Amino acid sequence: MAEDNFQGDKKLPMTTLLAPYERRLIDSNVERFPPWIEGYHLTLMTIPWSIGMVVFGYMAGRSGNAHWLWLSSLMLFLQWFTDCFDGALGRHRDTGIPKWGFYMDHFLDFVFNSCVFIGYSFMLEGVNKQLALLMVPVFGCYMVSSFLAFGSTGEFKITYLGTGPTEIRIWFIILNAAIAFFGTGWIEKILVYIFILAILFLCVVVYRTQKYIWNVDMQDVKNRP
C-alpha cells in the first residue's frame, strides 16, 4: 500500500478552559503505563465502561435508588482516563495504529455516548424517557458533523463553542450527583428545554461549520486558473 497522509490522529488544538491542564496531565503521566498495556487496550476498555453505564442506569431505575449513578460517574471518569491516554501512549512508544485507532476510538465514543442516555432513560417515564433516547441521535449529529468536516477540510476538530469531550463528561458527572441527591423530579421539568438547547447548539455548530467550508470552497474557486 502506498504511503498516505492520514491525519485522523492529529486533532486541531483544543480550545477549552481545561485543555491545557489535561494536556500537561497526559504528557507527565504517559510514561507511567506498564509495558504490557498498549494504546489499543485502552481504546477497547470503552466497551466495559459502556456496559457499566447501561447496567448502573438500569439498576438506578429498577431499584428507585439514584445512588447507583455514582457508579455511572465512575464509568464516565474511567472512559475519560482511557480515552485521554490511548492515542498518547501509542504516539509516545511509536507503537500506535492510527487508522484503526481513529475508527475504533470514535466508533466506541459514539457507543459510550449512546449508553449514557440509554442509562438515563431507565429512570424516566413517558415523554421524558423518549426525550432521553432522542438525545442519542442529537449528540450523534455533533459527531457526524465533526467527521464530515474532517473529510471535507482535513482538519479534525472536536471542540465547539468552548466545549469538548472532557467538559461534557464533567457535566454528566454533575448531573448524576444532582439526581443522586435530589431525585429525577427536577430534571423531568427541564429536560424538554435541555433537548431544545441541544438542538439549537447543534444548529449553530452546523451553520458555522458549513460557512467555514463554503468559504474554503469559494477561495478554491477564486484560485482556479
VEXMI-439592 format. One record per residue (C-alpha): residue number from 1; residue in three letters; x negated, y negated, z negated. Coordinates in Angstrom, 3 decimals, always signed. Each point is the difference from the previous one (the first is absolute). Layout:
! residues N
<node><seq>NUM</seq><type>ALA</type><east>X</east><north>Y</north><up>Z</up></node>
...
! end
This chain:
! residues 225
<node><seq>1</seq><type>MET</type><east>+0.000</east><north>+0.000</north><up>+0.000</up></node>
<node><seq>2</seq><type>ALA</type><east>-1.337</east><north>-3.421</north><up>+0.916</up></node>
<node><seq>3</seq><type>GLU</type><east>-0.868</east><north>-2.418</north><up>-2.760</up></node>
<node><seq>4</seq><type>ASP</type><east>+2.832</east><north>-2.419</north><up>-0.683</up></node>
<node><seq>5</seq><type>ASN</type><east>+0.509</east><north>-3.155</north><up>-1.988</up></node>
<node><seq>6</seq><type>PHE</type><east>+2.529</east><north>+1.165</north><up>-2.564</up></node>
<node><seq>7</seq><type>GLN</type><east>+0.595</east><north>-2.733</north><up>-2.569</up></node>
<node><seq>8</seq><type>GLY</type><east>+2.833</east><north>+1.492</north><up>-2.054</up></node>
<node><seq>9</seq><type>ASP</type><east>-2.250</east><north>+0.407</north><up>-3.025</up></node>
<node><seq>10</seq><type>LYS</type><east>-0.914</east><north>-3.710</north><up>+0.023</up></node>
<node><seq>11</seq><type>LYS</type><east>+2.803</east><north>-2.105</north><up>-1.404</up></node>
<node><seq>12</seq><type>LEU</type><east>+0.078</east><north>-3.769</north><up>+0.181</up></node>
<node><seq>13</seq><type>PRO</type><east>-1.181</east><north>-1.634</north><up>-3.244</up></node>
<node><seq>14</seq><type>MET</type><east>+2.576</east><north>+0.235</north><up>-2.771</up></node>
<node><seq>15</seq><type>THR</type><east>+1.439</east><north>-3.406</north><up>-0.843</up></node>
<node><seq>16</seq><type>THR</type><east>+1.770</east><north>+0.705</north><up>-3.284</up></node>
<node><seq>17</seq><type>LEU</type><east>-0.844</east><north>-1.291</north><up>-3.468</up></node>
<node><seq>18</seq><type>LEU</type><east>-1.122</east><north>+3.425</north><up>-1.244</up></node>
<node><seq>19</seq><type>ALA</type><east>-1.968</east><north>+1.021</north><up>+3.102</up></node>
<node><seq>20</seq><type>PRO</type><east>-3.447</east><north>-1.320</north><up>-1.111</up></node>
<node><seq>21</seq><type>TYR</type><east>+0.246</east><north>+1.740</north><up>-3.372</up></node>
<node><seq>22</seq><type>GLU</type><east>+1.147</east><north>+3.229</north><up>+1.623</up></node>
<node><seq>23</seq><type>ARG</type><east>-2.923</east><north>-0.169</north><up>+2.440</up></node>
<node><seq>24</seq><type>ARG</type><east>-2.505</east><north>-0.427</north><up>-2.817</up></node>
<node><seq>25</seq><type>LEU</type><east>+1.562</east><north>+2.879</north><up>-1.917</up></node>
<node><seq>26</seq><type>ILE</type><east>-0.303</east><north>+2.305</north><up>+3.011</up></node>
<node><seq>27</seq><type>ASP</type><east>-3.551</east><north>-1.013</north><up>+0.865</up></node>
<node><seq>28</seq><type>SER</type><east>-1.237</east><north>+0.422</north><up>-3.566</up></node>
<node><seq>29</seq><type>ASN</type><east>+1.570</east><north>+3.425</north><up>-0.541</up></node>
<node><seq>30</seq><type>VAL</type><east>-0.103</east><north>+1.809</north><up>+3.344</up></node>
<node><seq>31</seq><type>GLU</type><east>-3.338</east><north>+1.608</north><up>-0.941</up></node>
<node><seq>32</seq><type>ARG</type><east>+1.487</east><north>+1.585</north><up>-3.118</up></node>
<node><seq>33</seq><type>PHE</type><east>+1.943</east><north>+2.740</north><up>+1.805</up></node>
<node><seq>34</seq><type>PRO</type><east>-1.499</east><north>+3.499</north><up>-0.294</up></node>
<node><seq>35</seq><type>PRO</type><east>-1.415</east><north>+1.410</north><up>+3.244</up></node>
<node><seq>36</seq><type>TRP</type><east>+2.682</east><north>+2.679</north><up>+0.330</up></node>
<node><seq>37</seq><type>ILE</type><east>+2.715</east><north>-2.647</north><up>+0.417</up></node>
<node><seq>38</seq><type>GLU</type><east>+0.354</east><north>-1.372</north><up>+3.525</up></node>
<node><seq>39</seq><type>GLY</type><east>+2.103</east><north>-2.841</north><up>+1.312</up></node>
<node><seq>40</seq><type>TYR</type><east>+2.471</east><north>+2.340</north><up>+1.683</up></node>
<node><seq>41</seq><type>HIS</type><east>+0.660</east><north>+1.696</north><up>-3.356</up></node>
<node><seq>42</seq><type>LEU</type><east>+1.096</east><north>-3.374</north><up>-1.365</up></node>
<node><seq>43</seq><type>THR</type><east>+2.181</east><north>-0.650</north><up>+3.052</up></node>
<node><seq>44</seq><type>LEU</type><east>+1.833</east><north>+3.299</north><up>-0.448</up></node>
<node><seq>45</seq><type>MET</type><east>+0.636</east><north>-0.716</north><up>-3.692</up></node>
<node><seq>46</seq><type>THR</type><east>+2.815</east><north>-2.279</north><up>+1.151</up></node>
<node><seq>47</seq><type>ILE</type><east>+2.010</east><north>+3.205</north><up>+0.567</up></node>
<node><seq>48</seq><type>PRO</type><east>+0.260</east><north>+0.968</north><up>-3.716</up></node>
<node><seq>49</seq><type>TRP</type><east>+0.447</east><north>-3.664</north><up>-0.955</up></node>
<node><seq>50</seq><type>SER</type><east>+2.973</east><north>-0.177</north><up>+2.422</up></node>
<node><seq>51</seq><type>ILE</type><east>+1.533</east><north>+3.152</north><up>-1.443</up></node>
<node><seq>52</seq><type>GLY</type><east>-0.422</east><north>-1.481</north><up>-3.468</up></node>
<node><seq>53</seq><type>MET</type><east>+1.900</east><north>-3.148</north><up>+0.985</up></node>
<node><seq>54</seq><type>VAL</type><east>+2.985</east><north>+2.067</north><up>+1.123</up></node>
<node><seq>55</seq><type>VAL</type><east>-0.103</east><north>+2.390</north><up>-2.967</up></node>
<node><seq>56</seq><type>PHE</type><east>-0.277</east><north>-2.680</north><up>-2.678</up></node>
<node><seq>57</seq><type>GLY</type><east>+2.669</east><north>-2.155</north><up>+1.655</up></node>
<node><seq>58</seq><type>TYR</type><east>+2.267</east><north>+3.040</north><up>+0.107</up></node>
<node><seq>59</seq><type>MET</type><east>-0.666</east><north>+0.783</north><up>-3.651</up></node>
<node><seq>60</seq><type>ALA</type><east>+0.720</east><north>-3.605</north><up>-0.980</up></node>
<node><seq>61</seq><type>GLY</type><east>+3.331</east><north>+0.124</north><up>+1.829</up></node>
<node><seq>62</seq><type>ARG</type><east>+1.033</east><north>+3.453</north><up>-1.107</up></node>
<node><seq>63</seq><type>SER</type><east>-0.903</east><north>-0.463</north><up>-3.656</up></node>
<node><seq>64</seq><type>GLY</type><east>+1.107</east><north>-3.613</north><up>-0.246</up></node>
<node><seq>65</seq><type>ASN</type><east>-3.373</east><north>-0.748</north><up>-1.595</up></node>
<node><seq>66</seq><type>ALA</type><east>-1.744</east><north>-2.743</north><up>+1.975</up></node>
<node><seq>67</seq><type>HIS</type><east>-3.231</east><north>+0.555</north><up>-1.945</up></node>
<node><seq>68</seq><type>TRP</type><east>-0.826</east><north>+2.666</north><up>+2.588</up></node>
<node><seq>69</seq><type>LEU</type><east>-0.952</east><north>-2.992</north><up>+2.140</up></node>
<node><seq>70</seq><type>TRP</type><east>-3.184</east><north>-0.436</north><up>-2.028</up></node>
<node><seq>71</seq><type>LEU</type><east>-1.193</east><north>+3.116</north><up>+1.810</up></node>
<node><seq>72</seq><type>SER</type><east>+1.133</east><north>-1.526</north><up>+3.286</up></node>
<node><seq>73</seq><type>SER</type><east>-2.186</east><north>-2.987</north><up>-0.851</up></node>
<node><seq>74</seq><type>LEU</type><east>-2.889</east><north>+2.399</north><up>-0.607</up></node>
<node><seq>75</seq><type>MET</type><east>+0.558</east><north>+1.383</north><up>+3.517</up></node>
<node><seq>76</seq><type>LEU</type><east>-0.124</east><north>-3.551</north><up>+1.370</up></node>
<node><seq>77</seq><type>PHE</type><east>-3.285</east><north>-0.646</north><up>-1.799</up></node>
<node><seq>78</seq><type>LEU</type><east>-1.550</east><north>+3.271</north><up>+1.143</up></node>
<node><seq>79</seq><type>GLN</type><east>+1.074</east><north>-0.592</north><up>+3.593</up></node>
<node><seq>80</seq><type>TRP</type><east>-1.557</east><north>-3.475</north><up>-0.143</up></node>
<node><seq>81</seq><type>PHE</type><east>-3.227</east><north>+1.515</north><up>-1.361</up></node>
<node><seq>82</seq><type>THR</type><east>-0.364</east><north>+2.732</north><up>+2.622</up></node>
<node><seq>83</seq><type>ASP</type><east>+1.122</east><north>-2.333</north><up>+2.796</up></node>
<node><seq>84</seq><type>CYS</type><east>-2.633</east><north>-2.554</north><up>-1.012</up></node>
<node><seq>85</seq><type>PHE</type><east>-2.889</east><north>+2.418</north><up>+0.002</up></node>
<node><seq>86</seq><type>ASP</type><east>+0.719</east><north>+2.511</north><up>+2.790</up></node>
<node><seq>87</seq><type>GLY</type><east>-1.344</east><north>-2.084</north><up>+2.877</up></node>
<node><seq>88</seq><type>ALA</type><east>-2.640</east><north>-1.729</north><up>-2.117</up></node>
<node><seq>89</seq><type>LEU</type><east>-1.442</east><north>+3.349</north><up>-1.085</up></node>
<node><seq>90</seq><type>GLY</type><east>-0.307</east><north>+1.226</north><up>+3.583</up></node>
<node><seq>91</seq><type>ARG</type><east>-1.674</east><north>-3.208</north><up>+1.131</up></node>
<node><seq>92</seq><type>HIS</type><east>-2.380</east><north>-0.011</north><up>-2.966</up></node>
<node><seq>93</seq><type>ARG</type><east>-1.185</east><north>+3.555</north><up>+0.693</up></node>
<node><seq>94</seq><type>ASP</type><east>+0.325</east><north>-0.285</north><up>+3.774</up></node>
<node><seq>95</seq><type>THR</type><east>+2.203</east><north>+3.102</north><up>-0.099</up></node>
<node><seq>96</seq><type>GLY</type><east>+3.228</east><north>-1.771</north><up>+0.946</up></node>
<node><seq>97</seq><type>ILE</type><east>+2.370</east><north>+1.286</north><up>+2.684</up></node>
<node><seq>98</seq><type>PRO</type><east>+1.593</east><north>-3.319</north><up>+0.963</up></node>
<node><seq>99</seq><type>LYS</type><east>+2.515</east><north>+1.147</north><up>+2.638</up></node>
<node><seq>100</seq><type>TRP</type><east>+1.397</east><north>+2.789</north><up>-2.183</up></node>
<node><seq>101</seq><type>GLY</type><east>-0.149</east><north>-2.349</north><up>-2.974</up></node>
<node><seq>102</seq><type>PHE</type><east>+1.908</east><north>-2.726</north><up>+1.845</up></node>
<node><seq>103</seq><type>TYR</type><east>+2.724</east><north>+2.441</north><up>+1.015</up></node>
<node><seq>104</seq><type>MET</type><east>+0.405</east><north>+1.936</north><up>-3.240</up></node>
<node><seq>105</seq><type>ASP</type><east>-0.577</east><north>-2.908</north><up>-2.381</up></node>
<node><seq>106</seq><type>HIS</type><east>+2.714</east><north>-2.144</north><up>+1.534</up></node>
<node><seq>107</seq><type>PHE</type><east>+2.373</east><north>+2.858</north><up>+0.671</up></node>
<node><seq>108</seq><type>LEU</type><east>-0.230</east><north>+1.011</north><up>-3.660</up></node>
<node><seq>109</seq><type>ASP</type><east>+0.336</east><north>-3.638</north><up>-1.062</up></node>
<node><seq>110</seq><type>PHE</type><east>+3.367</east><north>+0.005</north><up>+1.766</up></node>
<node><seq>111</seq><type>VAL</type><east>+0.953</east><north>+3.292</north><up>-1.660</up></node>
<node><seq>112</seq><type>PHE</type><east>-0.928</east><north>-1.380</north><up>-3.427</up></node>
<node><seq>113</seq><type>ASN</type><east>+1.842</east><north>-3.248</north><up>+0.646</up></node>
<node><seq>114</seq><type>SER</type><east>+3.109</east><north>+1.952</north><up>+0.975</up></node>
<node><seq>115</seq><type>CYS</type><east>-0.241</east><north>+2.166</north><up>-3.119</up></node>
<node><seq>116</seq><type>VAL</type><east>-0.052</east><north>-3.120</north><up>-2.175</up></node>
<node><seq>117</seq><type>PHE</type><east>+3.471</east><north>-0.994</north><up>+1.193</up></node>
<node><seq>118</seq><type>ILE</type><east>+1.286</east><north>+3.569</north><up>+0.029</up></node>
<node><seq>119</seq><type>GLY</type><east>-1.009</east><north>+0.203</north><up>-3.665</up></node>
<node><seq>120</seq><type>TYR</type><east>+1.947</east><north>-3.162</north><up>-0.821</up></node>
<node><seq>121</seq><type>SER</type><east>+3.048</east><north>+1.233</north><up>+1.909</up></node>
<node><seq>122</seq><type>PHE</type><east>+0.508</east><north>+2.827</north><up>-2.528</up></node>
<node><seq>123</seq><type>MET</type><east>+0.649</east><north>-2.633</north><up>-2.683</up></node>
<node><seq>124</seq><type>LEU</type><east>+2.602</east><north>-1.979</north><up>+1.934</up></node>
<node><seq>125</seq><type>GLU</type><east>+3.543</east><north>+0.553</north><up>+1.215</up></node>
<node><seq>126</seq><type>GLY</type><east>+2.165</east><north>-1.136</north><up>+2.865</up></node>
<node><seq>127</seq><type>VAL</type><east>-1.123</east><north>-2.964</north><up>+2.062</up></node>
<node><seq>128</seq><type>ASN</type><east>-3.169</east><north>-0.466</north><up>-2.044</up></node>
<node><seq>129</seq><type>LYS</type><east>-1.068</east><north>+3.573</north><up>+0.729</up></node>
<node><seq>130</seq><type>GLN</type><east>+0.468</east><north>-0.682</north><up>+3.705</up></node>
<node><seq>131</seq><type>LEU</type><east>-1.942</east><north>-3.253</north><up>-0.236</up></node>
<node><seq>132</seq><type>ALA</type><east>-2.914</east><north>+1.769</north><up>-1.695</up></node>
<node><seq>133</seq><type>LEU</type><east>-0.120</east><north>+2.527</north><up>+2.842</up></node>
<node><seq>134</seq><type>LEU</type><east>+0.320</east><north>-2.742</north><up>+2.624</up></node>
<node><seq>135</seq><type>MET</type><east>-3.159</east><north>-1.528</north><up>-1.441</up></node>
<node><seq>136</seq><type>VAL</type><east>-1.893</east><north>+2.918</north><up>+1.580</up></node>
<node><seq>137</seq><type>PRO</type><east>+0.483</east><north>-1.177</north><up>+3.619</up></node>
<node><seq>138</seq><type>VAL</type><east>-0.330</east><north>-3.665</north><up>-0.983</up></node>
<node><seq>139</seq><type>PHE</type><east>-3.406</east><north>+0.502</north><up>-1.613</up></node>
<node><seq>140</seq><type>GLY</type><east>-0.876</east><north>+2.418</north><up>+2.785</up></node>
<node><seq>141</seq><type>CYS</type><east>+0.516</east><north>-2.868</north><up>+2.457</up></node>
<node><seq>142</seq><type>TYR</type><east>-2.742</east><north>-1.983</north><up>-1.749</up></node>
<node><seq>143</seq><type>MET</type><east>-2.384</east><north>+2.882</north><up>+0.670</up></node>
<node><seq>144</seq><type>VAL</type><east>+1.173</east><north>+0.426</north><up>+3.600</up></node>
<node><seq>145</seq><type>SER</type><east>-0.542</east><north>-3.713</north><up>+0.605</up></node>
<node><seq>146</seq><type>SER</type><east>-3.545</east><north>+0.255</north><up>-1.342</up></node>
<node><seq>147</seq><type>PHE</type><east>-0.869</east><north>+3.009</north><up>+2.173</up></node>
<node><seq>148</seq><type>LEU</type><east>+1.522</east><north>-1.472</north><up>+3.165</up></node>
<node><seq>149</seq><type>ALA</type><east>-1.823</east><north>-3.277</north><up>-0.584</up></node>
<node><seq>150</seq><type>PHE</type><east>-3.224</east><north>+1.985</north><up>-0.361</up></node>
<node><seq>151</seq><type>GLY</type><east>+0.711</east><north>+1.788</north><up>+3.274</up></node>
<node><seq>152</seq><type>SER</type><east>+0.686</east><north>-3.340</north><up>+1.703</up></node>
<node><seq>153</seq><type>THR</type><east>-2.901</east><north>-2.053</north><up>-1.355</up></node>
<node><seq>154</seq><type>GLY</type><east>-2.568</east><north>+2.420</north><up>-1.447</up></node>
<node><seq>155</seq><type>GLU</type><east>+0.341</east><north>-1.864</north><up>-3.302</up></node>
<node><seq>156</seq><type>PHE</type><east>+1.203</east><north>+2.129</north><up>-2.906</up></node>
<node><seq>157</seq><type>LYS</type><east>+1.772</east><north>-2.151</north><up>-2.572</up></node>
<node><seq>158</seq><type>ILE</type><east>+1.759</east><north>+1.397</north><up>-3.081</up></node>
<node><seq>159</seq><type>THR</type><east>+0.583</east><north>-3.155</north><up>-2.061</up></node>
<node><seq>160</seq><type>TYR</type><east>+2.865</east><north>-2.348</north><up>+0.755</up></node>
<node><seq>161</seq><type>LEU</type><east>+1.345</east><north>-3.058</north><up>-1.798</up></node>
<node><seq>162</seq><type>GLY</type><east>-2.751</east><north>+0.325</north><up>-2.613</up></node>
<node><seq>163</seq><type>THR</type><east>+1.062</east><north>+3.544</north><up>-0.875</up></node>
<node><seq>164</seq><type>GLY</type><east>-1.707</east><north>+3.329</north><up>+0.612</up></node>
<node><seq>165</seq><type>PRO</type><east>+0.378</east><north>+3.634</north><up>-1.076</up></node>
<node><seq>166</seq><type>THR</type><east>-1.556</east><north>-0.602</north><up>-3.435</up></node>
<node><seq>167</seq><type>GLU</type><east>+2.403</east><north>-2.822</north><up>-0.868</up></node>
<node><seq>168</seq><type>ILE</type><east>+2.977</east><north>+2.079</north><up>+1.155</up></node>
<node><seq>169</seq><type>ARG</type><east>-1.051</east><north>+2.874</north><up>-2.255</up></node>
<node><seq>170</seq><type>ILE</type><east>-0.277</east><north>-2.421</north><up>-2.938</up></node>
<node><seq>171</seq><type>TRP</type><east>+3.515</east><north>-1.253</north><up>+0.706</up></node>
<node><seq>172</seq><type>PHE</type><east>+1.305</east><north>+3.563</north><up>-0.113</up></node>
<node><seq>173</seq><type>ILE</type><east>-1.815</east><north>+0.690</north><up>-3.272</up></node>
<node><seq>174</seq><type>ILE</type><east>+1.536</east><north>-3.153</north><up>-1.512</up></node>
<node><seq>175</seq><type>LEU</type><east>+3.401</east><north>+1.077</north><up>+1.340</up></node>
<node><seq>176</seq><type>ASN</type><east>-0.407</east><north>+3.428</north><up>-1.605</up></node>
<node><seq>177</seq><type>ALA</type><east>-0.848</east><north>-1.582</north><up>-3.346</up></node>
<node><seq>178</seq><type>ALA</type><east>+3.028</east><north>-2.302</north><up>+0.198</up></node>
<node><seq>179</seq><type>ILE</type><east>+2.320</east><north>+2.923</north><up>+0.815</up></node>
<node><seq>180</seq><type>ALA</type><east>-1.518</east><north>+2.108</north><up>-2.806</up></node>
<node><seq>181</seq><type>PHE</type><east>+0.663</east><north>-2.763</north><up>-2.538</up></node>
<node><seq>182</seq><type>PHE</type><east>+3.263</east><north>-1.496</north><up>+1.284</up></node>
<node><seq>183</seq><type>GLY</type><east>+1.647</east><north>+2.729</north><up>+2.076</up></node>
<node><seq>184</seq><type>THR</type><east>+1.267</east><north>-0.232</north><up>+3.578</up></node>
<node><seq>185</seq><type>GLY</type><east>+2.959</east><north>-2.325</north><up>-0.558</up></node>
<node><seq>186</seq><type>TRP</type><east>-1.943</east><north>-3.165</north><up>+0.771</up></node>
<node><seq>187</seq><type>ILE</type><east>-1.617</east><north>+1.389</north><up>+3.152</up></node>
<node><seq>188</seq><type>GLU</type><east>+3.380</east><north>+1.173</north><up>+1.287</up></node>
<node><seq>189</seq><type>LYS</type><east>+1.224</east><north>-3.611</north><up>-0.159</up></node>
<node><seq>190</seq><type>ILE</type><east>-2.842</east><north>-1.409</north><up>+2.081</up></node>
<node><seq>191</seq><type>LEU</type><east>-1.001</east><north>+2.882</north><up>+2.269</up></node>
<node><seq>192</seq><type>VAL</type><east>+2.040</east><north>-1.331</north><up>+2.912</up></node>
<node><seq>193</seq><type>TYR</type><east>-1.888</east><north>-3.306</north><up>-0.223</up></node>
<node><seq>194</seq><type>ILE</type><east>-3.340</east><north>+1.814</north><up>-0.133</up></node>
<node><seq>195</seq><type>PHE</type><east>+1.050</east><north>+1.925</north><up>+3.099</up></node>
<node><seq>196</seq><type>ILE</type><east>+0.922</east><north>-3.214</north><up>+1.810</up></node>
<node><seq>197</seq><type>LEU</type><east>-3.302</east><north>-1.628</north><up>-0.990</up></node>
<node><seq>198</seq><type>ALA</type><east>-1.924</east><north>+3.041</north><up>+1.256</up></node>
<node><seq>199</seq><type>ILE</type><east>+1.702</east><north>-0.354</north><up>+3.387</up></node>
<node><seq>200</seq><type>LEU</type><east>-0.580</east><north>-3.772</north><up>+0.112</up></node>
<node><seq>201</seq><type>PHE</type><east>-3.708</east><north>+0.420</north><up>-0.808</up></node>
<node><seq>202</seq><type>LEU</type><east>-0.182</east><north>+2.686</north><up>+2.693</up></node>
<node><seq>203</seq><type>CYS</type><east>+1.482</east><north>-2.451</north><up>+2.500</up></node>
<node><seq>204</seq><type>VAL</type><east>-2.620</east><north>-2.582</north><up>-0.982</up></node>
<node><seq>205</seq><type>VAL</type><east>-2.832</east><north>+2.526</north><up>+0.387</up></node>
<node><seq>206</seq><type>VAL</type><east>+1.265</east><north>+1.192</north><up>+3.400</up></node>
<node><seq>207</seq><type>TYR</type><east>+0.557</east><north>-3.564</north><up>+1.226</up></node>
<node><seq>208</seq><type>ARG</type><east>-3.492</east><north>-1.114</north><up>-1.010</up></node>
<node><seq>209</seq><type>THR</type><east>-1.595</east><north>+3.140</north><up>+1.408</up></node>
<node><seq>210</seq><type>GLN</type><east>+1.736</east><north>-0.176</north><up>+3.366</up></node>
<node><seq>211</seq><type>LYS</type><east>-0.793</east><north>-3.709</north><up>+0.257</up></node>
<node><seq>212</seq><type>TYR</type><east>-3.683</east><north>+0.721</north><up>-0.576</up></node>
<node><seq>213</seq><type>ILE</type><east>-0.012</east><north>+2.777</north><up>+2.607</up></node>
<node><seq>214</seq><type>TRP</type><east>+1.926</east><north>-2.237</north><up>+2.432</up></node>
<node><seq>215</seq><type>ASN</type><east>-2.677</east><north>-2.676</north><up>-0.337</up></node>
<node><seq>216</seq><type>VAL</type><east>-2.717</east><north>+2.600</north><up>+0.597</up></node>
<node><seq>217</seq><type>ASP</type><east>+1.779</east><north>+1.077</north><up>+3.191</up></node>
<node><seq>218</seq><type>MET</type><east>+0.471</east><north>-3.588</north><up>+1.160</up></node>
<node><seq>219</seq><type>GLN</type><east>-3.700</east><north>-0.697</north><up>-0.526</up></node>
<node><seq>220</seq><type>ASP</type><east>-0.843</east><north>+3.090</north><up>+2.049</up></node>
<node><seq>221</seq><type>VAL</type><east>+2.296</east><north>-1.226</north><up>+2.767</up></node>
<node><seq>222</seq><type>LYS</type><east>-1.795</east><north>-3.363</north><up>+0.084</up></node>
<node><seq>223</seq><type>ASN</type><east>-3.382</east><north>+1.701</north><up>+0.188</up></node>
<node><seq>224</seq><type>ARG</type><east>+0.933</east><north>+2.130</north><up>+3.011</up></node>
<node><seq>225</seq><type>PRO</type><east>-1.895</east><north>-0.934</north><up>+3.188</up></node>
! end
